[in-house]
Amino acid sequence: MSVFMVIIGLFLMVLSICTAVLRWNEMRYRKKGLPPGTMGWPVFGETTEFLKQGPNFMKNQRARYGTFFKSHILGCPTVISMDPELNRYILMNEAKGLVPGYPQSMLDILGKCNIAAVHGSTHKQMRGALLALISPTMIREQLLPKIDEFMRAFLCNWDNKVINIQDKTKEMAFLSSLKQIASAESSSVAKEFMPEFFKLVLGTLSLPIDLPGTNYRGGFQARKNILKILGQLIEQRRESEESHKDMLGYLMRNDDSNRHKLSDDEIIDQIITILYSGYETVSTTSMMSVKFLHDYPTVLEELRKEHMGIRARKKADEPIDWNDLKSMRFTRAVIFETSRLATIVNGVLRKTTQEMELNGFVIPEGWRIYVYTREINYDPFLYPDPLAFNPWRWMDKGLESQSYFLIFGGGTRQCPGKELGIAEVSTFLHYFVTRYRWGEVGEQKLMKFPRVEAPNGLHIRVSSNRLTDVCI
């Protein structure tokens, strides 16, 4: 009996300590003028609830506090905005002190020179250098031929196999980008580079706690290994003095044609940014497109019709070109609808550079603002029957130009690689739907927060769609 009483006493003591700590942390942030909300534990805040519950956490907080509330997530006090009009204002007003505010883990792992971390004149220079690499002219003349060549080879010999399309699209997105960045060396460095890159990605969305076994420690160590790989690659190119018509070759050019000269550190961070920003959107959009096309046969039929029409106009071994890409109107609609319904991007982060008033509340300097755009994707007033996969809604091009269209971000920070990503997914879908048919294998479990992923993989059985050699 006495032991039981001791246990009860210890439990009550721990409970009272936890309650006191939580109350103390709430009191720290009870400054006049702050939005309503809860802050959770010291240091950790409400990160665990945010990452585990995701959209439900947001809905519960909105039910209690409205569309504008405070929290403490990913290591920083944060105001969360779920108001469409206010979100647009925040994204459009970087000059008024609302600069990128990505989590510390992401800034540490992607590098201080990555385009998401800088603002002002530095951002203008970095963005200019990036846009020069992925302009429509570059896509048409240099990048699309590389993408087409890569996709042809990558999608070869899938007939009569069970594959994990999640793993395949991750591999595809990484290797395709690497080929565009360093064409000549992509094959030789991929085996060493790819596992380090996957660890880096995992570490970017974690608490910045540098302890053995944490995703943050793994991601930061992966960054060090990647710096070594890329540093050696740059050094080898300088020693060889050969010219290369790829992204790295352009970034390293030191002549007058390169208006955006960068240091080696800036070049490396730019490469990591290109790989990272394209990887998740391209891989996940490709995987979820395959999933939705399987679940909606009429959409697949219409998409296959568009791509078979393109193949009918070409020789068997003729690659797709810029005109073919521009003619893929329904494919573009499928990509947009996949991004909307899967919500591959849940929102974007900004940070205040000074104390400011927003929505009638005072936001302290240095706080992050999470522009949460997920709910917009399911607004029935904007998207009738929002839970249906209906690419035809995007055939009206006016939908893409609406003010609430934030699938690719907004303002001066709209994703610069939008069209390149669409080109990659379009090319993947072109060869996939013209070469193959597929069915799902086993139970398919999907998680949609904080990342869209299939925890046990997304397995499909692939069969040939035509009698001719699929590897032509």
SEKEGU-493400 format. One record per residue (C-alpha): residue in one letter; x negated, y, z negated. Coordinates in Angstrom, 1 decimal, padded with zeros to 4 digits. Each point is the difference from the previous one (the first is absolute). Layout:
N
+-------+--------+--------+--------+
! kolke !     c1 !     c2 !     c3 !
+-------+--------+--------+--------+
!     A !      X !      Y !      Z !
...
+-------+--------+--------+--------+
END
This chain:
472
+-------+--------+--------+--------+
! kolke !     c1 !     c2 !     c3 !
+-------+--------+--------+--------+
!     M !  000.0 !  000.0 !  000.0 !
!     S ! -002.8 !  002.4 ! -000.9 !
!     V ! -001.8 ! -000.7 !  003.3 !
!     F !  003.3 !  000.8 !  001.8 !
!     M !  000.3 !  003.3 ! -001.9 !
!     V ! -003.6 !  000.9 !  000.9 !
!     I !  000.7 ! -000.6 !  003.7 !
!     I !  003.2 !  002.1 ! -000.2 !
!     G ! -002.0 !  002.7 ! -001.8 !
!     L ! -002.8 !  000.0 !  002.7 !
!     F !  002.6 !  000.1 !  002.7 !
!     L !  001.8 !  003.0 ! -001.5 !
!     M ! -003.4 !  001.8 ! -000.5 !
!     V ! -001.0 ! -000.5 !  003.6 !
!     L !  003.4 !  001.1 !  001.1 !
!     S ! -000.2 !  003.2 ! -002.0 !
!     I ! -003.5 !  000.8 !  001.2 !
!     C !  001.1 ! -000.5 !  003.7 !
!     T !  003.1 !  002.2 ! -000.6 !
!     A ! -002.2 !  002.7 ! -001.6 !
!     V ! -002.5 ! -000.2 !  002.9 !
!     L !  002.8 !  000.3 !  002.6 !
!     R !  001.5 !  002.9 ! -001.9 !
!     W ! -003.3 !  001.8 ! -000.3 !
!     N ! -000.7 ! -000.4 !  003.7 !
!     E !  003.5 !  001.4 !  000.8 !
!     M ! -000.7 !  003.0 ! -002.3 !
!     R ! -003.3 !  000.8 !  001.9 !
!     Y !  002.0 !  000.6 !  003.2 !
!     R !  003.0 !  001.8 ! -001.6 !
!     K ! -001.1 !  003.3 !  001.4 !
!     K !  002.7 !  002.6 !  000.7 !
!     G !  001.1 !  000.1 !  003.6 !
!     L ! -001.1 ! -003.5 !  001.0 !
!     P !  002.5 ! -002.3 !  001.7 !
!     P !  001.7 ! -002.6 ! -002.1 !
!     G ! -001.3 ! -003.6 !  000.0 !
!     T ! -002.1 ! -002.4 ! -002.0 !
!     M ! -003.8 ! -000.4 ! -000.1 !
!     G ! -000.5 ! -003.5 ! -001.5 !
!     W ! -003.3 ! -001.0 ! -001.6 !
!     P ! -003.2 !  002.0 ! -000.3 !
!     V ! -002.3 ! -000.6 !  003.0 !
!     F !  002.2 ! -002.7 !  001.5 !
!     G !  003.1 !  002.1 !  000.1 !
!     E !  002.9 ! -001.8 !  001.9 !
!     T ! -002.3 ! -001.5 !  002.6 !
!     T !  000.9 ! -003.6 ! -000.8 !
!     E !  003.8 !  000.6 !  000.2 !
!     F ! -000.5 !  002.1 !  003.2 !
!     L ! -002.0 ! -002.7 !  001.8 !
!     K !  002.1 ! -002.9 ! -001.2 !
!     Q !  003.5 !  001.5 !  000.3 !
!     G ! -000.7 !  002.4 !  002.9 !
!     P !  003.3 !  001.2 !  001.5 !
!     N !  002.0 ! -001.1 ! -003.1 !
!     F ! -002.3 !  002.1 ! -002.2 !
!     M !  000.6 !  003.0 !  002.2 !
!     K !  003.8 ! -000.6 !  000.1 !
!     N !  000.2 ! -000.4 ! -003.8 !
!     Q ! -002.0 !  003.2 ! -000.6 !
!     R !  002.1 !  001.9 !  002.5 !
!     A !  003.2 ! -001.1 ! -001.7 !
!     R ! -001.3 !  001.3 ! -003.3 !
!     Y ! -001.8 !  003.2 !  001.1 !
!     G !  001.1 !  000.9 !  003.6 !
!     T ! -002.0 !  000.3 !  003.2 !
!     F ! -002.9 !  001.9 ! -001.6 !
!     F ! -001.7 ! -001.5 ! -003.1 !
!     K ! -003.3 ! -000.6 ! -001.6 !
!     S ! -002.0 ! -003.2 ! -000.8 !
!     H ! -003.6 ! -001.2 ! -000.4 !
!     I ! -001.0 ! -002.5 !  002.8 !
!     L ! -003.3 ! -001.1 !  001.5 !
!     G ! -002.0 !  001.8 ! -002.6 !
!     C !  001.5 !  003.5 !  000.2 !
!     P !  003.0 !  002.0 ! -001.1 !
!     T !  002.3 !  000.2 !  003.0 !
!     V !  003.2 !  001.7 !  001.0 !
!     I !  002.2 ! -002.2 !  002.3 !
!     S !  002.2 !  001.7 !  002.6 !
!     M !  002.8 ! -001.9 !  001.6 !
!     D !  001.7 !  003.1 !  001.6 !
!     P ! -000.3 !  000.0 !  003.8 !
!     E !  000.0 !  003.8 !  000.4 !
!     L ! -002.5 !  000.5 ! -002.8 !
!     N ! -002.2 ! -002.8 !  001.4 !
!     R ! -000.2 !  001.8 !  003.3 !
!     Y ! -000.9 !  003.2 ! -001.7 !
!     I ! -002.8 ! -001.7 ! -001.9 !
!     L ! -001.5 ! -001.6 !  003.1 !
!     M !  000.2 !  003.2 !  002.0 !
!     N ! -001.7 !  002.2 ! -002.5 !
!     E ! -003.6 ! -001.1 ! -000.6 !
!     A ! -001.2 !  003.6 !  000.3 !
!     K !  002.1 !  000.9 ! -003.1 !
!     G ! -002.0 ! -002.3 ! -002.3 !
!     L !  001.5 ! -003.4 !  000.8 !
!     V ! -003.0 ! -002.0 !  001.2 !
!     P ! -000.5 ! -003.8 !  000.3 !
!     G !  000.1 ! -001.7 ! -003.3 !
!     Y ! -000.7 ! -003.6 !  000.5 !
!     P ! -000.8 ! -002.3 ! -003.0 !
!     Q ! -003.5 !  000.2 ! -001.4 !
!     S ! -000.6 ! -003.7 !  000.9 !
!     M !  000.7 !  000.8 !  003.7 !
!     L ! -002.2 !  003.1 !  000.0 !
!     D ! -002.9 ! -001.9 ! -001.7 !
!     I !  000.2 ! -003.0 !  002.4 !
!     L !  000.8 !  001.8 !  003.3 !
!     G ! -002.7 !  002.7 ! -000.7 !
!     K !  000.0 !  003.7 ! -000.7 !
!     C ! -000.2 !  000.9 !  003.7 !
!     N !  003.0 ! -002.0 !  001.1 !
!     I !  002.7 !  002.1 !  001.7 !
!     A !  002.5 ! -000.6 ! -002.8 !
!     A ! -002.3 !  001.4 ! -002.6 !
!     V ! -001.0 !  003.3 !  001.6 !
!     H !  001.9 !  003.2 !  000.8 !
!     G ! -000.5 !  003.5 !  001.4 !
!     S ! -002.8 !  000.4 !  002.5 !
!     T ! -001.5 ! -003.4 ! -000.8 !
!     H !  003.2 ! -001.7 !  000.8 !
!     K !  000.3 !  002.0 !  003.3 !
!     Q ! -003.5 ! -001.2 !  001.0 !
!     M !  000.7 ! -003.6 ! -001.0 !
!     R !  003.4 ! -000.1 !  001.7 !
!     G ! -001.4 !  001.6 !  003.1 !
!     A ! -002.7 ! -002.7 !  000.2 !
!     L !  002.6 ! -002.8 ! -000.5 !
!     L !  002.5 !  001.4 !  002.5 !
!     A ! -002.8 !  000.2 !  002.6 !
!     L ! -000.5 ! -003.8 ! -000.4 !
!     I !  003.7 ! -000.9 !  000.4 !
!     S !  001.4 !  002.6 !  002.3 !
!     P !  002.4 ! -001.1 !  002.8 !
!     T ! -002.8 !  000.3 !  002.5 !
!     M ! -002.2 ! -002.3 ! -002.2 !
!     I !  002.8 ! -002.5 ! -000.4 !
!     R !  000.7 ! -000.1 !  003.7 !
!     E ! -003.6 ! -000.2 !  001.3 !
!     Q ! -002.0 ! -001.8 ! -002.7 !
!     L !  002.0 ! -001.4 ! -002.9 !
!     L !  003.0 ! -001.7 !  001.8 !
!     P ! -002.3 ! -002.1 !  002.2 !
!     K ! -001.9 ! -001.2 ! -003.1 !
!     I !  003.3 ! -000.7 ! -001.8 !
!     D !  001.3 ! -002.0 !  003.0 !
!     E ! -003.1 ! -002.0 !  000.3 !
!     F ! -000.1 ! -000.8 ! -003.7 !
!     M !  003.7 ! -001.0 ! -000.2 !
!     R ! -000.2 ! -002.3 !  003.0 !
!     A ! -002.9 ! -001.9 ! -001.6 !
!     F !  001.4 !  000.1 ! -003.6 !
!     L !  003.5 ! -001.3 !  001.0 !
!     C ! -001.6 ! -002.9 !  002.0 !
!     N !  000.7 ! -003.7 ! -000.9 !
!     W !  002.8 !  000.5 ! -002.5 !
!     D !  002.2 ! -002.5 !  001.8 !
!     N !  001.2 ! -003.0 ! -002.1 !
!     K ! -001.5 !  001.4 ! -003.3 !
!     V !  001.4 !  001.0 ! -003.3 !
!     I ! -001.6 !  003.4 ! -000.9 !
!     N !  000.3 !  002.4 ! -002.9 !
!     I !  000.9 !  003.1 !  001.9 !
!     Q ! -000.8 !  002.2 ! -003.0 !
!     D ! -003.6 ! -001.1 !  000.0 !
!     K ! -000.2 !  000.2 !  003.8 !
!     T !  001.3 !  003.5 !  000.2 !
!     K ! -002.4 !  001.2 ! -002.8 !
!     E ! -002.9 ! -001.6 !  001.9 !
!     M !  001.3 !  001.5 !  003.3 !
!     A !  000.4 !  003.6 ! -001.4 !
!     F ! -003.5 ! -000.1 ! -001.5 !
!     L ! -001.8 ! -001.5 !  003.0 !
!     S !  001.8 !  002.1 !  002.6 !
!     S ! -001.1 !  003.2 ! -001.9 !
!     L ! -003.5 ! -001.3 ! -000.4 !
!     K ! -000.3 ! -000.6 !  003.7 !
!     Q !  001.1 !  003.6 !  000.7 !
!     I ! -002.5 !  001.3 ! -002.5 !
!     A ! -003.0 ! -002.1 !  000.9 !
!     S !  000.6 ! -002.0 !  003.2 !
!     A ! -003.4 ! -001.6 !  000.4 !
!     E ! -000.6 ! -000.9 ! -003.6 !
!     S !  003.6 ! -000.9 ! -001.1 !
!     S ! -000.4 ! -003.7 !  000.4 !
!     S ! -003.3 ! -000.2 ! -001.8 !
!     V !  001.1 !  002.0 ! -003.1 !
!     A !  003.6 ! -001.1 ! -000.3 !
!     K ! -000.7 ! -003.2 ! -002.1 !
!     E ! -001.9 !  002.0 ! -002.6 !
!     F !  002.2 !  003.1 !  000.2 !
!     M !  003.5 ! -001.4 ! -000.1 !
!     P !  000.1 ! -001.6 ! -003.5 !
!     E ! -001.5 !  003.2 ! -001.5 !
!     F !  002.5 !  002.1 !  001.8 !
!     F !  003.0 ! -002.0 ! -001.4 !
!     K ! -001.4 !  000.4 ! -003.5 !
!     L ! -000.4 !  003.7 !  000.6 !
!     V !  003.7 !  000.3 !  001.1 !
!     L !  001.1 ! -001.9 ! -003.2 !
!     G ! -001.9 !  002.4 ! -002.2 !
!     T !  001.5 !  003.2 !  001.4 !
!     L !  003.4 ! -000.5 ! -001.8 !
!     S ! -001.2 ! -000.8 ! -003.5 !
!     L ! -000.7 !  001.7 ! -003.3 !
!     P ! -003.5 !  001.5 !  000.1 !
!     I ! -001.3 ! -002.3 ! -002.8 !
!     D ! -003.5 ! -001.1 !  000.7 !
!     L ! -000.1 ! -003.4 ! -001.7 !
!     P ! -001.1 ! -003.4 !  001.3 !
!     G !  002.9 ! -001.8 !  001.8 !
!     T !  002.1 !  003.1 !  000.7 !
!     N !  001.1 !  000.8 !  003.5 !
!     Y ! -001.6 !  003.4 ! -000.4 !
!     R ! -003.5 ! -001.5 ! -000.8 !
!     G !  000.4 ! -002.4 !  003.0 !
!     G !  001.0 !  002.8 !  002.3 !
!     F ! -002.8 !  002.3 ! -001.1 !
!     Q ! -002.6 ! -002.8 !  000.4 !
!     A !  001.4 ! -000.7 !  003.4 !
!     R ! -000.5 !  003.6 !  001.0 !
!     K ! -003.6 ! -000.2 ! -001.0 !
!     N ! -000.5 ! -003.1 !  002.2 !
!     I !  001.9 !  001.7 !  002.9 !
!     L ! -002.2 !  003.1 ! -000.3 !
!     K ! -003.1 ! -002.3 !  000.4 !
!     I !  001.5 ! -001.7 !  003.1 !
!     L !  000.9 !  003.3 !  001.7 !
!     G ! -003.2 !  001.7 ! -001.0 !
!     Q ! -002.0 ! -002.8 !  001.6 !
!     L !  002.2 !  000.2 !  003.1 !
!     I ! -000.6 !  003.7 !  000.4 !
!     E ! -003.7 ! -000.4 ! -000.5 !
!     Q ! -000.3 ! -002.8 !  002.6 !
!     R !  001.8 !  002.2 !  002.5 !
!     R ! -002.3 !  002.9 ! -000.6 !
!     E ! -003.0 ! -002.2 !  000.5 !
!     S !  001.3 ! -001.6 !  003.2 !
!     E !  000.9 !  003.5 !  001.5 !
!     E !  002.7 ! -001.7 !  002.1 !
!     S !  003.2 !  001.8 !  000.8 !
!     H !  003.3 ! -001.6 ! -001.1 !
!     K !  003.5 !  000.9 !  001.2 !
!     D !  001.8 ! -000.7 ! -003.2 !
!     M !  001.1 !  001.9 ! -003.1 !
!     L ! -003.3 ! -000.4 ! -001.8 !
!     G ! -001.9 !  001.1 !  003.1 !
!     Y !  002.1 !  003.1 !  000.2 !
!     L ! -000.4 !  000.9 ! -003.7 !
!     M ! -003.8 ! -000.4 !  000.3 !
!     R ! -000.4 !  002.1 !  003.1 !
!     N ! -002.2 !  003.0 ! -000.7 !
!     D !  000.5 !  001.9 !  003.3 !
!     D !  002.2 !  003.0 !  000.8 !
!     S !  002.9 ! -002.2 !  001.0 !
!     N !  000.6 ! -000.9 ! -003.6 !
!     R !  001.6 !  003.1 ! -001.6 !
!     H !  000.5 ! -001.8 ! -003.4 !
!     K ! -003.5 ! -001.1 ! -001.1 !
!     L !  000.1 ! -002.0 ! -003.2 !
!     S ! -002.7 ! -001.2 ! -002.5 !
!     D ! -000.6 ! -003.8 ! -000.3 !
!     D !  002.1 !  000.0 ! -003.3 !
!     E !  002.8 !  001.7 !  001.8 !
!     I ! -000.2 ! -002.3 !  003.0 !
!     I !  000.2 ! -003.1 ! -002.3 !
!     D !  002.9 !  001.4 ! -002.0 !
!     Q !  001.7 !  000.8 !  003.3 !
!     I ! -000.4 ! -003.6 !  001.2 !
!     I !  001.3 ! -001.4 ! -003.3 !
!     T !  003.0 !  002.4 !  000.3 !
!     I !  000.7 ! -001.1 !  003.6 !
!     L ! -000.1 ! -003.7 ! -001.0 !
!     Y !  002.0 !  000.5 ! -003.2 !
!     S !  002.8 !  002.3 !  001.4 !
!     G !  000.6 ! -002.2 !  003.0 !
!     Y ! -000.4 ! -003.3 ! -001.6 !
!     E !  003.0 ! -000.1 ! -002.4 !
!     T !  002.5 !  001.6 !  002.3 !
!     V ! -001.0 ! -002.0 !  003.1 !
!     S ! -000.2 ! -003.3 ! -001.7 !
!     T !  003.2 !  000.3 ! -002.1 !
!     T !  002.0 !  001.5 !  002.9 !
!     S ! -001.1 ! -002.9 !  002.3 !
!     M !  000.9 ! -002.6 ! -002.7 !
!     M !  003.3 !  001.5 ! -000.8 !
!     S !  000.9 !  000.4 !  003.7 !
!     V ! -000.5 ! -003.7 !  000.5 !
!     K !  002.2 ! -000.6 ! -003.1 !
!     F !  002.8 !  002.3 !  001.2 !
!     L ! -000.1 ! -001.2 !  003.6 !
!     H !  000.4 ! -003.6 ! -001.3 !
!     D !  003.0 !  001.1 ! -002.1 !
!     Y !  001.6 !  002.1 !  002.8 !
!     P !  000.0 ! -002.1 !  003.2 !
!     T !  001.9 !  002.7 !  002.0 !
!     V ! -002.8 !  002.5 ! -000.7 !
!     L ! -002.6 ! -002.6 !  001.0 !
!     E !  001.8 ! -000.7 !  003.2 !
!     E !  000.0 !  003.8 !  000.9 !
!     L ! -003.6 !  000.4 ! -001.0 !
!     R ! -001.1 ! -003.1 !  002.0 !
!     K !  002.0 !  001.3 !  003.0 !
!     E ! -002.0 !  003.3 ! -000.1 !
!     H ! -003.4 ! -001.8 ! -000.1 !
!     M !  000.9 ! -002.6 !  002.5 !
!     G !  000.9 !  002.8 !  002.3 !
!     I ! -003.5 !  001.5 ! -000.4 !
!     R ! -001.7 ! -003.3 !  000.6 !
!     A !  002.1 ! -000.5 !  003.2 !
!     R ! -001.5 !  003.1 !  001.5 !
!     K ! -003.6 ! -001.1 ! -000.7 !
!     K ! -002.4 ! -002.7 !  001.0 !
!     A ! -000.4 ! -002.8 ! -002.5 !
!     D ! -003.4 !  001.2 ! -001.2 !
!     E !  000.7 !  003.8 !  000.2 !
!     P ! -000.1 !  001.9 ! -003.3 !
!     I !  002.6 !  002.4 ! -001.1 !
!     D ! -000.7 !  003.6 !  000.6 !
!     W !  001.1 !  003.5 ! -001.2 !
!     N !  003.0 !  000.0 !  002.3 !
!     D !  001.1 ! -003.4 ! -001.3 !
!     L ! -000.4 !  001.2 ! -003.6 !
!     K !  002.1 !  003.2 !  000.6 !
!     S !  002.8 ! -002.2 !  001.6 !
!     M !  000.4 ! -002.1 ! -003.2 !
!     R !  002.9 !  002.1 ! -001.3 !
!     F !  001.7 ! -002.9 ! -001.8 !
!     T ! -003.3 ! -001.2 ! -001.4 !
!     R ! -000.5 !  003.4 ! -001.6 !
!     A !  003.5 ! -000.1 ! -001.4 !
!     V ! -000.7 ! -003.5 ! -001.5 !
!     I ! -003.2 !  001.4 ! -001.7 !
!     F !  001.9 !  003.0 ! -001.5 !
!     E !  002.8 ! -002.2 ! -001.2 !
!     T ! -002.4 ! -002.5 ! -001.5 !
!     S ! -001.8 !  002.8 ! -001.8 !
!     R !  003.3 !  001.5 ! -001.3 !
!     L !  001.6 ! -003.2 ! -001.2 !
!     A ! -003.1 ! -001.6 ! -001.5 !
!     T ! -001.1 !  003.4 ! -001.4 !
!     I ! -003.7 ! -000.7 !  000.6 !
!     V ! -000.8 !  003.5 ! -001.4 !
!     N !  002.0 !  000.8 ! -003.2 !
!     G ! -001.2 !  003.6 ! -000.3 !
!     V ! -003.0 !  002.3 ! -000.2 !
!     L ! -001.9 !  001.8 ! -002.8 !
!     R ! -000.8 !  003.6 ! -000.4 !
!     K ! -001.8 !  001.9 ! -002.8 !
!     T !  000.4 !  003.5 ! -001.4 !
!     T ! -003.0 !  002.2 !  000.1 !
!     Q !  001.6 !  002.5 ! -002.3 !
!     E !  003.0 !  000.2 ! -002.3 !
!     M !  003.2 !  000.5 !  002.2 !
!     E !  003.7 ! -000.1 ! -000.2 !
!     L !  001.9 ! -002.6 !  001.9 !
!     N !  003.7 ! -000.7 ! -000.1 !
!     G !  000.4 !  002.2 ! -003.0 !
!     F ! -002.8 ! -001.8 ! -002.0 !
!     V ! -003.6 !  001.0 ! -000.8 !
!     I ! -002.5 ! -002.5 !  001.3 !
!     P ! -003.5 !  000.3 ! -001.7 !
!     E ! -003.2 !  000.3 !  002.0 !
!     G ! -001.5 ! -003.4 !  000.9 !
!     W !  003.2 ! -002.0 ! -000.2 !
!     R !  000.9 ! -002.3 !  002.9 !
!     I !  003.3 !  000.2 !  001.8 !
!     Y !  001.3 ! -003.3 !  001.5 !
!     V !  002.1 !  000.8 !  003.1 !
!     Y !  002.1 ! -003.1 ! -000.1 !
!     T !  001.5 ! -000.5 !  003.4 !
!     R !  001.2 ! -003.6 ! -000.3 !
!     E !  003.7 !  000.8 ! -000.7 !
!     I !  000.3 !  002.2 !  003.1 !
!     N ! -000.5 ! -003.1 !  002.1 !
!     Y !  003.2 ! -001.5 ! -001.4 !
!     D !  002.2 !  003.1 !  000.0 !
!     P !  003.2 ! -001.0 !  001.8 !
!     F !  000.6 !  003.6 !  001.1 !
!     L ! -003.3 !  000.0 !  001.8 !
!     Y !  000.0 ! -003.6 !  001.1 !
!     P !  003.5 ! -001.6 !  000.4 !
!     D !  000.0 ! -003.6 ! -001.3 !
!     P ! -003.5 !  000.6 ! -001.4 !
!     L ! -000.7 ! -003.6 ! -001.0 !
!     A !  000.5 ! -001.3 !  003.5 !
!     F ! -003.0 ! -000.4 !  002.3 !
!     N !  001.2 !  002.1 !  002.9 !
!     P ! -002.8 !  001.4 !  002.3 !
!     W !  002.6 !  001.4 !  002.4 !
!     R !  000.5 !  002.9 ! -002.4 !
!     W ! -003.5 !  001.2 !  001.0 !
!     M !  000.8 !  000.0 !  003.7 !
!     D !  001.3 !  003.6 ! -000.7 !
!     K ! -003.4 !  001.7 ! -000.1 !
!     G !  001.5 !  002.8 ! -002.0 !
!     L ! -000.1 ! -002.2 ! -003.1 !
!     E ! -003.8 !  000.0 !  000.1 !
!     S ! -000.1 !  003.8 ! -000.2 !
!     Q !  002.4 !  000.4 ! -002.9 !
!     S ! -001.3 !  001.9 ! -003.1 !
!     Y !  000.7 ! -003.1 ! -002.2 !
!     F ! -002.2 ! -002.3 !  002.2 !
!     L ! -002.9 ! -000.6 ! -002.4 !
!     I ! -001.0 ! -003.6 !  000.9 !
!     F ! -003.4 !  001.3 !  001.1 !
!     G ! -000.3 !  002.8 ! -002.5 !
!     G !  000.7 !  003.7 !  000.6 !
!     G ! -001.5 !  003.4 !  000.3 !
!     T ! -003.7 !  000.5 !  000.8 !
!     R ! -000.6 ! -003.5 ! -001.5 !
!     Q !  002.2 ! -002.0 !  002.5 !
!     C ! -001.9 ! -003.2 !  000.7 !
!     P ! -002.5 !  001.0 !  002.8 !
!     G ! -000.2 ! -003.7 !  001.1 !
!     K !  003.7 ! -000.3 !  000.6 !
!     E ! -000.2 ! -000.5 !  003.8 !
!     L ! -003.1 ! -002.3 ! -000.3 !
!     G !  001.8 ! -002.2 ! -002.5 !
!     I !  003.1 ! -000.2 !  002.3 !
!     A ! -002.3 ! -001.0 !  002.9 !
!     E ! -001.5 ! -002.8 ! -002.0 !
!     V !  003.3 ! -001.4 ! -001.3 !
!     S !  001.6 !  000.4 !  003.5 !
!     T ! -002.9 ! -002.0 !  001.6 !
!     F !  000.2 ! -002.7 ! -002.6 !
!     L !  003.8 ! -000.4 !  000.5 !
!     H ! -000.5 !  000.0 !  003.8 !
!     Y ! -002.3 ! -003.0 !  000.0 !
!     F !  001.8 ! -001.7 ! -002.9 !
!     V !  003.6 !  000.0 !  001.4 !
!     T ! -001.0 ! -000.7 !  003.6 !
!     R ! -002.3 ! -002.9 ! -000.9 !
!     Y !  001.9 ! -001.6 ! -002.9 !
!     R !  003.1 ! -001.0 ! -001.8 !
!     W !  000.0 ! -000.7 ! -003.7 !
!     G !  002.0 ! -001.2 ! -003.0 !
!     E ! -000.6 !  000.4 ! -003.7 !
!     V ! -001.4 ! -002.8 ! -002.1 !
!     G !  000.8 ! -000.4 ! -003.7 !
!     E !  001.5 !  002.5 ! -002.4 !
!     Q ! -000.9 !  003.6 !  000.8 !
!     K ! -000.3 !  002.3 ! -003.0 !
!     L ! -000.7 !  003.7 !  000.6 !
!     M ! -001.0 !  002.7 ! -002.5 !
!     K !  000.6 !  003.6 !  001.1 !
!     F ! -001.8 !  002.0 ! -002.8 !
!     P ! -002.7 !  001.3 ! -000.5 !
!     R ! -001.0 ! -001.6 !  003.3 !
!     V !  002.1 ! -002.0 !  002.4 !
!     E ! -001.3 ! -003.5 ! -000.2 !
!     A !  000.8 ! -003.7 !  000.0 !
!     P ! -001.6 ! -001.3 ! -003.2 !
!     N ! -000.1 ! -003.6 !  001.3 !
!     G ! -000.5 !  001.0 !  003.7 !
!     L !  002.4 !  000.2 !  002.9 !
!     H ! -000.3 ! -003.2 !  001.9 !
!     I !  001.3 ! -000.6 !  003.5 !
!     R ! -000.2 ! -002.8 !  002.6 !
!     V ! -001.0 !  001.3 !  003.4 !
!     S !  000.8 ! -001.5 !  003.3 !
!     S ! -000.8 !  001.1 !  003.6 !
!     N !  002.5 !  002.3 !  001.7 !
!     R ! -001.1 ! -000.8 !  003.6 !
!     L ! -001.6 ! -002.6 !  002.1 !
!     T ! -003.0 !  002.1 !  001.1 !
!     D ! -003.2 !  000.1 ! -002.0 !
!     V !  000.6 !  002.3 ! -003.0 !
!     C ! -003.7 !  000.9 ! -000.1 !
!     I ! -000.2 !  001.6 !  003.4 !
+-------+--------+--------+--------+
END
